[in-house]
Amino acid sequence: MQALHNMREGRWTKWAAEKWVSAFTGIAVMSNRRSIPHVDRRGSPAWYDLLLTAGSYRRAELRMPEIGLTMDYKSGTVVAICGNALVHEVRDWGDGDRICYAMFMRKEVLARNKCHWVGWSTKESCCEHQP
């Protein structure tokens, strides 16, 4: 949020930052695409990516083969994963259209705006401001 605030103050970034309402620094949209097994290298293992899938298709699976997880990934599903740490894929979805919105963080955006990178969420880090 600090990076977004800084960009709203910037001469060259104000116009875009005023329209950006997400705490994430990036959003990718994939339409009717299979996803080969991959990790998202440009983030941090401690940051979660938010995946939202939608469309007229009836059945898909989100697979994370390294941890032996296959989950139902029907239209309307939202998943938060450590995309930088976990290999993930979507092989096929049968008939119909499928769209995926992937929201993520980028180190470069935070560095350019002189923001520190947040690490793993812990009970202590969530509660450190409480008396």
N, C-alpha and C positions, 0 to 999 in steps of 0.2 A: 504494500500500500504506500510505503514511503517513496518507492521508485515512481509510482503513478503520480503522487503529489509533486515530486521533483519535475516530472515531465510536463505537468500542467503549468508549471512556472517557467518552462523553457520557451525561448522565442521560436525555435524551429519545431518543437514537439507539442506545443500547446493545442494546436488545432486537432490533432489525432487523439491526444490524451483526454481531452474534454469529452470525447465520444466513447472512450473505453471505460466500461463499468465493471470489469472483472478483476479480481485479485490476481488471477493468473497473468503471466506476461505474454502468453501466446495461445492461439487456438488454431487447430488444423481441422479441415473438413474433408473426409474421405467419402466418396459416393460410389457404391457398387464395386468395391475393391476388396480382394482378398488381402490378408496381411500375413506375410511370411514370418516365421519365427524371428524375433528381433528384440533388442533392448534399445531404449532411447538414450543415446550416449551424451546428449548435450545438457542434461539436467543434473541432478544430484541424487544419489541413492536414498537420501532422507526425504526427498520431496515426492509427494503423491501427484500422479496425473489423474485427471478426472475424465472418464470415458462415458459418453452418452450415445446410445444407438437408437435409431428410429427407422421407420419405413413400413412397407406393406409385406415384407417377408414374414414367414411363419416360424422359422427355426434357425438358430445359429448357435455356435459354441465358442466361447472364449477359452482358449487353452493356455496353460502355463506349464509346459512339459517338465521343466526342471524340478518343480515341486509336486508333480503328479496331479494337477488340478485341471479339471474340465468343468466348466459351468454353463448353464443355460444362459444364452445371450439374446433373448427375444427383444423385440421392439419395445422401447421405453426403459430398458435397463440402464442403470447408472452404476459404474464401478470406479472405485478409487484404488489405484495400484502404484507401486513403486516401479514405474516403467523403466527406470535407469538400472534397476537391480534384478528385475524378473523378466526372463524371456517370455514373450506372449505372442499369440497369433489368433487369427480367425481364418479358417480354411474356406468354408463355403456356407451359404445360407439358403440354397435351393431357389425357389421361385420368388419373384417380387423384388422390389427395390430396397436397398439398405444404405443408410447414411450413418456415419460415425463422427461425432464432434469430440475431439481430443483437446483438453485444456491442460496446459503445462507451464512450467517455469523455465526460464533461461538465465544462466549465470551472467551472460553478457549484458543483459538488460539491467540487472542489479548492479553489476560492476560499473557500468557507464553512469549510473545514477548514484554512485557512492553509497550503496546500501549493503549492509552486512548480510551474509547468507545465513538463513535459519537452518539449524540442524535437526536431529531427530526429536520428535515430541516425546516428552517424558512427564511423569507426574510432577517432578520438581520444576521443570521449565514452565509448565502450565500454571503452577501455583506460586511461583516465586514472588509475585507482586502482592500476595495476600499476607496480612499480618499474622 
